[in-house]
């Protein structure tokens, strides 16, 4: 018998039906006085119905126990899989961190051996300046700026002053 919620509800209805049919009440309200009022045929029917319902209850409980055991076993397997997966992920992260730290330290060591000298920087700047066409852009250093200025007018003034002092 496979466990299902529907079967449990059917069993509950059958129990309620037996008690209400024999005593006109639910099982919580049945007492010794109510049973003593019953004749032999009614008591026989009650015992037979109770045996049948108890047998079904036993089957339902056994099925519930097997379902619970299967469920518990599946949960434990899933927990084991989860732990294995987490362990593998942790190992992968640890391996990556160790290898990256080594790689970074190797780069730093190699980088320290291959230093760029001031002469190399000057040569690179000279090469860049030599290749640059200076006719396209003018840079003026040390000139104050304001938000309302007209750049062209200010540049003309600077050039005019520098040309007059050069003469």
Backbone as CSV, one residue per row, in Angstrom:
resi,resn,N_x,N_y,N_z,CA_x,CA_y,CA_z,C_x,C_y,C_z
1,UNK,0.850,-1.183,0.000,0.000,0.000,0.000,0.888,1.236,0.000
2,UNK,0.769,2.054,-0.999,1.545,3.286,-1.081,0.855,4.376,-0.268
3,UNK,1.637,5.145,0.444,1.094,6.199,1.290,0.660,7.379,0.437
4,UNK,-0.530,7.873,0.736,-0.989,9.101,0.097,-1.867,9.843,1.086
5,UNK,-1.915,11.118,0.935,-2.724,11.946,1.830,-4.197,11.577,1.685
6,UNK,-4.619,11.261,0.465,-6.010,10.883,0.224,-6.406,9.647,1.017
7,UNK,-5.523,8.664,1.085,-5.823,7.431,1.838,-5.919,7.716,3.329
8,UNK,-5.108,8.605,3.836,-5.171,8.962,5.248,-6.508,9.635,5.552
9,UNK,-6.953,10.521,4.674,-8.254,11.183,4.873,-9.409,10.180,4.772
10,UNK,-9.304,9.227,3.846,-10.346,8.189,3.730,-10.438,7.381,5.018
11,UNK,-9.299,7.035,5.583,-9.261,6.275,6.829,-9.902,7.078,7.963
12,UNK,-9.595,8.346,8.007,-10.172,9.221,9.035,-11.699,9.277,8.900
13,UNK,-12.203,9.414,7.669,-13.657,9.457,7.445,-14.308,8.133,7.855
14,UNK,-13.663,7.030,7.548,-14.214,5.724,7.892,-14.309,5.566,9.404
15,UNK,-13.284,6.000,10.124,-13.323,5.942,11.589,-14.470,6.786,12.143
16,UNK,-14.599,8.004,11.626,-15.686,8.881,12.072,-17.043,8.257,11.784
17,UNK,-17.164,7.614,10.632,-18.432,6.980,10.231,-18.787,5.832,11.171
18,UNK,-17.820,5.010,11.538,-18.077,3.878,12.443,-18.596,4.387,13.781
19,UNK,-17.934,5.355,14.355,-18.336,5.852,15.670,-19.679,6.582,15.620
20,UNK,-19.853,7.423,14.605,-21.117,8.162,14.558,-22.287,7.233,14.238
21,UNK,-22.043,6.162,13.443,-23.110,5.208,13.131,-23.524,4.387,14.335
22,UNK,-22.569,4.045,15.180,-22.876,3.202,16.331,-23.315,3.991,17.560
23,UNK,-22.701,5.143,17.760,-22.977,5.881,18.991,-23.614,7.248,18.741
24,UNK,-23.671,7.662,17.502,-24.231,8.979,17.206,-23.319,10.101,17.668
25,UNK,-22.028,9.830,17.838,-21.073,10.831,18.297,-19.692,10.497,17.737
26,UNK,-18.757,11.416,17.886,-17.397,11.107,17.437,-16.664,10.329,18.529
27,UNK,-15.521,9.786,18.226,-14.823,8.884,19.143,-14.442,9.550,20.457
28,UNK,-14.270,10.863,20.466,-13.902,11.566,21.692,-15.054,11.597,22.702
29,UNK,-16.269,11.471,22.179,-17.443,11.554,23.055,-17.951,10.189,23.521
30,UNK,-17.364,9.093,23.039,-17.805,7.753,23.429,-17.266,7.459,24.831
31,UNK,-18.151,6.978,25.702,-17.745,6.627,27.072,-18.320,5.260,27.448
32,UNK,-18.019,4.823,28.623,-18.441,3.492,29.084,-19.967,3.379,29.110
33,UNK,-20.643,4.387,29.515,-22.106,4.353,29.606,-22.725,4.148,28.220
34,UNK,-22.161,4.795,27.201,-22.698,4.652,25.845,-22.492,3.240,25.332
35,UNK,-21.343,2.613,25.642,-21.055,1.249,25.195,-21.969,0.262,25.922
36,UNK,-22.246,0.463,27.209,-23.089,-0.433,27.999,-24.529,-0.457,27.489
37,UNK,-24.959,0.604,26.824,-26.321,0.654,26.298,-26.474,-0.197,25.038
38,UNK,-25.354,-0.549,24.382,-25.412,-1.282,23.109,-25.785,-2.746,23.353
39,UNK,-26.529,-3.323,22.382,-26.821,-4.759,22.446,-25.681,-5.530,21.804
40,UNK,-25.782,-6.858,21.846,-24.719,-7.741,21.353,-24.446,-7.529,19.866
41,UNK,-25.448,-7.367,19.041,-25.274,-7.183,17.593,-24.548,-5.868,17.299
42,UNK,-24.905,-4.842,18.001,-24.252,-3.538,17.805,-22.787,-3.619,18.208
43,UNK,-22.517,-4.282,19.335,-21.129,-4.419,19.774,-20.316,-5.276,18.801
44,UNK,-20.942,-6.325,18.245,-20.267,-7.160,17.252,-19.901,-6.325,16.030
45,UNK,-20.846,-5.524,15.553,-20.574,-4.637,14.407,-19.457,-3.642,14.738
46,UNK,-19.475,-3.140,15.948,-18.441,-2.189,16.371,-17.067,-2.851,16.367
47,UNK,-16.981,-4.062,16.926,-15.696,-4.762,16.978,-15.208,-5.084,15.571
48,UNK,-16.091,-5.581,14.704,-15.685,-5.900,13.320,-15.220,-4.647,12.574
49,UNK,-15.960,-3.571,12.724,-15.568,-2.311,12.061,-14.236,-1.813,12.618
50,UNK,-14.083,-1.925,13.924,-12.843,-1.464,14.544,-11.657,-2.287,14.076
51,UNK,-11.837,-3.599,13.951,-10.754,-4.463,13.466,-10.371,-4.084,12.047
52,UNK,-11.365,-3.867,11.177,-11.102,-3.493,9.782,-10.353,-2.144,9.714
53,UNK,-10.824,-1.182,10.473,-10.191,0.144,10.466,-8.793,0.083,11.069
54,UNK,-8.618,-0.695,12.126,-7.284,-0.838,12.725,-6.315,-1.505,11.752
55,UNK,-6.810,-2.499,10.995,-5.955,-3.140,9.984,-5.517,-2.150,8.917
56,UNK,-6.458,-1.325,8.442,-6.098,-0.296,7.454,-5.138,0.725,8.062
57,UNK,-5.353,1.041,9.336,-4.466,2.003,10.005,-3.052,1.455,10.079
58,UNK,-2.954,0.164,10.390,-1.636,-0.465,10.468,-0.927,-0.397,9.124
59,UNK,-1.650,-0.709,8.040,-1.057,-0.642,6.695,-0.616,0.776,6.370
60,UNK,-1.453,1.733,6.716,-1.124,3.133,6.441,0.106,3.563,7.222
61,UNK,0.179,3.170,8.482,1.348,3.524,9.307,2.625,2.863,8.788
62,UNK,2.521,1.603,8.346,3.690,0.920,7.777,4.150,1.635,6.504
63,UNK,3.196,2.007,5.691,3.526,2.721,4.462,4.168,4.070,4.771
64,UNK,3.626,4.744,5.790,4.199,6.041,6.199,5.623,5.855,6.695
65,UNK,5.857,4.800,7.454,7.203,4.541,7.974,8.183,4.267,6.840
66,UNK,7.758,3.465,5.854,8.645,3.172,4.714,8.916,4.438,3.902
67,UNK,7.879,5.245,3.716,8.069,6.502,2.971,9.026,7.423,3.713
68,UNK,8.872,7.461,5.034,9.755,8.303,5.838,11.201,7.823,5.737
69,UNK,11.399,6.508,5.832,12.750,5.956,5.738,13.378,6.247,4.374
70,UNK,12.579,6.091,3.310,13.094,6.383,1.967,13.440,7.863,1.836
71,UNK,12.565,8.700,2.379,12.806,10.144,2.326,14.063,10.511,3.116
72,UNK,14.198,9.940,4.316,15.370,10.230,5.147,16.649,9.780,4.452
73,UNK,16.605,8.616,3.806,17.775,8.111,3.090,18.137,9.039,1.922
74,UNK,17.125,9.501,1.211,17.366,10.413,0.084,17.947,11.737,0.576
75,UNK,17.438,12.233,1.688,17.965,13.485,2.257,19.431,13.313,2.632
76,UNK,19.778,12.172,3.245,21.175,11.939,3.615,22.074,11.855,2.380
77,UNK,21.581,11.211,1.311,22.370,11.140,0.078,22.580,12.531,-0.505
78,UNK,21.527,13.338,-0.500,21.653,14.701,-1.028,22.605,15.536,-0.170
79,UNK,22.570,15.336,1.138,23.502,16.053,2.011,24.946,15.633,1.728
80,UNK,25.156,14.333,1.510,26.503,13.854,1.169,26.987,14.467,-0.136
81,UNK,26.103,14.498,-1.143,26.467,15.101,-2.431,26.795,16.575,-2.262
82,UNK,26.005,17.265,-1.456,26.243,18.685,-1.218,27.590,18.905,-0.530
83,UNK,27.896,18.086,0.464,29.183,18.210,1.152,30.354,17.948,0.209
84,UNK,30.219,16.918,-0.644,31.277,16.620,-1.609,31.476,17.781,-2.569
85,UNK,30.361,18.323,-3.037,30.428,19.450,-3.972,31.090,20.658,-3.316
86,UNK,30.701,20.952,-2.093,31.297,22.089,-1.379,32.789,21.862,-1.150
87,UNK,33.167,20.631,-0.824,34.587,20.320,-0.616,35.377,20.516,-1.909
88,UNK,34.814,20.050,-3.021,35.483,20.216,-4.315,35.628,21.687,-4.658
89,UNK,34.580,22.468,-4.412,34.649,23.902,-4.689,35.703,24.576,-3.818
90,UNK,35.748,24.194,-2.552,36.740,24.775,-1.644,38.151,24.435,-2.084
91,UNK,38.370,23.186,-2.480,39.693,22.784,-2.970,40.081,23.572,-4.211
92,UNK,39.113,23.757,-5.122,39.389,24.513,-6.349,39.766,25.953,-6.017
93,UNK,39.061,26.557,-5.074,39.372,27.936,-4.684,40.751,28.000,-4.036
94,UNK,41.047,27.055,-3.147,42.354,27.046,-2.491,43.476,26.866,-3.501
95,UNK,43.298,25.976,-4.459,44.306,25.751,-5.494,44.513,27.015,-6.326
96,UNK,43.411,27.637,-6.702,43.499,28.864,-7.509,44.214,29.963,-6.734
97,UNK,43.848,30.136,-5.469,44.479,31.183,-4.661,45.977,30.920,-4.539
98,UNK,46.369,29.672,-4.264,47.796,29.357,-4.133,48.543,29.612,-5.429
99,UNK,47.978,29.177,-6.559,48.678,29.361,-7.828,48.732,30.832,-8.223
100,UNK,47.668,31.582,-7.950,47.674,33.006,-8.302,48.633,33.784,-7.425
101,UNK,48.741,33.419,-6.165,49.700,34.112,-5.297,51.115,33.840,-5.783
102,UNK,51.388,32.598,-6.147,52.711,32.280,-6.698,52.947,33.050,-7.985
103,UNK,51.964,33.087,-8.856,52.108,33.795,-10.129,52.371,35.271,-9.898
104,UNK,51.638,35.884,-8.964,51.818,37.292,-8.691,53.204,37.550,-8.110
105,UNK,53.635,36.696,-7.203,54.963,36.903,-6.619,56.052,36.709,-7.673
106,UNK,55.866,35.779,-8.603,56.825,35.591,-9.686,56.884,36.836,-10.568
107,UNK,55.719,37.420,-10.856,55.673,38.634,-11.686,56.392,39.771,-10.981
108,UNK,56.159,39.910,-9.684,56.810,40.989,-8.937,58.317,40.793,-8.940
109,UNK,58.773,39.551,-8.747,60.214,39.291,-8.757,60.821,39.610,-10.109
110,UNK,60.162,39.143,-11.161,60.677,39.402,-12.508,60.604,40.882,-12.841
111,UNK,59.520,41.534,-12.379,59.355,42.962,-12.646,60.441,43.781,-11.982
112,UNK,60.900,43.359,-10.831,61.949,44.075,-10.117,63.293,43.919,-10.828
113,UNK,63.505,42.822,-11.498,64.756,42.588,-12.214,64.835,43.450,-13.476
114,UNK,63.728,43.690,-14.141,63.701,44.422,-15.399,63.224,45.857,-15.172
115,UNK,64.027,46.656,-14.514,63.642,48.030,-14.216,63.873,48.918,-15.423
116,UNK,63.030,49.915,-15.564,63.181,50.896,-16.645,64.032,52.039,-16.102
117,UNK,65.045,52.378,-16.857,65.955,53.442,-16.418,65.451,54.791,-16.909
118,UNK,65.980,55.834,-16.305,65.610,57.207,-16.691,66.014,57.463,-18.141
119,UNK,67.126,56.902,-18.566,67.588,57.071,-19.947,66.583,56.473,-20.919
120,UNK,66.040,55.309,-20.575,65.042,54.667,-21.445,63.780,55.522,-21.542
121,UNK,63.367,56.133,-20.429,62.172,56.989,-20.440,62.436,58.225,-21.295
122,UNK,63.585,58.844,-21.136,63.908,60.035,-21.928,63.936,59.709,-23.411
123,UNK,64.499,58.567,-23.755,64.568,58.168,-25.162,63.165,57.941,-25.720
124,UNK,62.277,57.340,-24.935,60.900,57.096,-25.393,60.167,58.413,-25.582
125,UNK,60.368,59.373,-24.664,59.711,60.677,-24.781,60.234,61.421,-25.993
126,UNK,61.551,61.417,-26.204,62.132,62.090,-27.373,61.580,61.499,-28.658
127,UNK,61.463,60.194,-28.687,60.933,59.523,-29.877,59.483,59.936,-30.125
128,UNK,58.693,60.016,-29.081,57.288,60.393,-29.228,57.166,61.838,-29.656
129,UNK,57.997,62.726,-29.082,57.950,64.145,-29.430,58.428,64.356,-30.860
130,UNK,59.427,63.632,-31.251,59.978,63.746,-32.595,58.938,63.351,-33.644
131,UNK,58.173,62.288,-33.343,57.156,61.820,-34.277,55.912,62.698,-34.272
132,UNK,55.700,63.479,-33.222,54.478,64.281,-33.095,54.573,65.516,-33.990
133,UNK,53.484,65.861,-34.604,53.423,67.068,-35.434,52.984,68.208,-34.529
134,UNK,53.922,69.084,-34.225,53.634,70.147,-33.261,52.814,71.273,-33.872
135,UNK,52.578,71.247,-35.134,51.801,72.310,-35.761,50.309,72.175,-35.439
136,UNK,49.898,71.068,-34.974,48.469,70.841,-34.735,47.999,71.310,-33.367
137,UNK,48.843,71.306,-32.362,48.394,71.626,-31.015,49.399,72.514,-30.310
138,UNK,48.886,73.375,-29.438,49.730,74.253,-28.629,49.308,74.049,-27.184
139,UNK,50.288,73.880,-26.317,49.993,73.747,-24.889,50.641,74.908,-24.173
140,UNK,49.882,75.560,-23.314,50.386,76.694,-22.551,50.290,76.327,-21.073
141,UNK,51.434,76.370,-20.382,51.470,76.017,-18.975,51.585,77.271,-18.128
142,UNK,50.957,77.255,-16.967,51.080,78.350,-16.017,50.115,79.476,-16.277
143,UNK,49.180,79.329,-17.164,48.205,80.366,-17.487,46.948,80.140,-16.664
144,UNK,46.478,81.183,-15.995,45.275,81.042,-15.167,44.045,80.911,-16.052
145,UNK,43.078,80.123,-15.557,41.842,79.912,-16.304,40.665,80.464,-15.525
146,UNK,39.652,80.914,-16.269,38.404,81.317,-15.621,37.246,80.797,-16.466
147,UNK,36.067,80.695,-15.862,34.914,80.095,-16.538,34.393,80.972,-17.678
148,UNK,34.552,82.267,-17.554,33.972,83.163,-18.558,34.970,83.599,-19.632
149,UNK,36.156,83.054,-19.642,37.173,83.488,-20.599,36.911,82.963,-22.008
150,UNK,37.426,83.710,-22.977,37.400,83.266,-24.364,38.819,82.816,-24.672
151,UNK,38.985,81.523,-24.918,40.302,80.913,-25.046,41.094,81.550,-26.198
152,UNK,40.460,81.791,-27.315,41.177,82.345,-28.470,41.734,83.741,-28.177
153,UNK,40.938,84.570,-27.509,41.407,85.923,-27.190,42.587,85.877,-26.221
154,UNK,42.513,85.029,-25.223,43.582,84.926,-24.248,44.860,84.413,-24.914
155,UNK,44.720,83.446,-25.814,45.866,82.895,-26.520,46.510,83.974,-27.405
156,UNK,45.701,84.781,-28.063,46.246,85.879,-28.898,47.050,86.841,-28.046
157,UNK,46.537,87.152,-26.840,47.259,88.057,-25.942,48.602,87.466,-25.528
158,UNK,48.609,86.174,-25.191,49.840,85.513,-24.774,50.854,85.517,-25.916
159,UNK,50.397,85.189,-27.107,51.303,85.169,-28.260,51.824,86.585,-28.594
160,UNK,50.971,87.566,-28.497,51.370,88.942,-28.770,52.452,89.386,-27.796
161,UNK,52.288,89.052,-26.509,53.270,89.458,-25.486,54.570,88.706,-25.704
162,UNK,54.469,87.407,-26.007,55.700,86.631,-26.178,56.432,87.034,-27.445
163,UNK,55.720,87.430,-28.503,56.380,87.864,-29.741,57.044,89.228,-29.561
164,UNK,56.413,90.106,-28.790,56.978,91.450,-28.607,58.225,91.391,-27.717
165,UNK,58.277,90.472,-26.769,59.449,90.360,-25.914,60.587,89.642,-26.627
166,UNK,60.244,88.828,-27.636,61.266,88.100,-28.375,62.011,89.035,-29.326
167,UNK,61.458,90.148,-29.729,62.073,91.055,-30.686,63.120,91.844,-30.058
